[in-house]
């Protein structure tokens, strides 16, 4: 009689434990899936905005901006300044002698 009562009590304890375990697992997975859906929903919003911004890019305008950065409007002026300042020492001394009238250049 005691063995039957103990075995029934043990079965109830096991059943209660299993029910609680199933509830806990269900809650854990539900929370995990909810968090993942929120994360992926936010990621989808970000990707959608990025896709729309990429589609707004005007290739022709971008190429024009790139080309204008390669050749600024005062490009020839800068080139003349570089050429004037990059004479070799020999060229400078010959130029100085020609200006002072002491040197002759053939």
N, C-alpha and C positions, 0 to 999 in steps of 0.2 A: 504494500500500500504506500509506504513512504517512498519506495523506488519509483512508483508510478507518478506520484505527486511531484517528486524531484525532477523526473524526466519531463513532465508537462511544463513545469516552471522553467526548466532549461530551454525547452522548445520556444516558449514565449519570449524568453530573453534573447534567443538567437533571432527570432522573427523581428523583435523590436530593433535589435542591432542592425539587421539587414534593411529594414524600412528606413532607419535613420541614415544609413550609408547611402542608400539610393537617393534620398532627399538631398543629402549633402553633395553628392556627385552631380545631381541635376542642377542645383544652385550654382556650383562651381562652373560647370560648363555653360550654363545660361549667362552668367556674368562674363565669362571669357568671350563667348560669341558676341555678346552685346558690345563689349569693349572693342573687339576686332571689327565689328560692323561700323562702329563710330570712327575708328582709325581709317579704315578703307574708304568710308564715305568722305572723310576730310581729305584723304589722299586723292580721291576722284575729283573733288572740288579744285584742288591745287593743280592737278594735271589738266583739267578742263581749262582753267585760267591760263596755264602755260601754253596749251595748244592754241587758244584764241589769240594770245599775244604773238605767237610764232606766225599765225596766219595773217596778222596785221602788218608784218614786215614787208616793206616795199623794196624789192630787190634793186630796181633802177635808182631809186633815191639813195639807197645805201652805197651803190657803186659810185654815184656822183660825189657823195661825201668822202668816200675813200680816195677817189681820184683827186679831189680838191685838197686833201691832206697831203698827198704826194707832191703836188705842184702848187704851192701857195702863190697868191697873186704877185708877190714881190720876189719871185724866184730868180729872175735875171739880175735884179739889184744885189741880192745876196751873193750870187755867183761872181759878179764883178768885184765885190768887196773881198771875197776869198782869193780871187786871182791877183788882185792888187797886193794883198798881204802875203802871198805865198811865193814871191820872187826869191830865187836863190841868192845867197850872199854875193856871188860873182856877178849876177845880173844887177844887183843893187850898186855894187862898186863901179861897174861900167856906166850905169846910168848917172851916178854922182859925178864921175869924171867928165862925161859928155856935157852935163849941165854946167860944170865949172869951167869947161873949155880946155882942160888939160889933157884929155884923152881923146883918142881917135878910134873909131870902130870901123873896121873894114867890112 
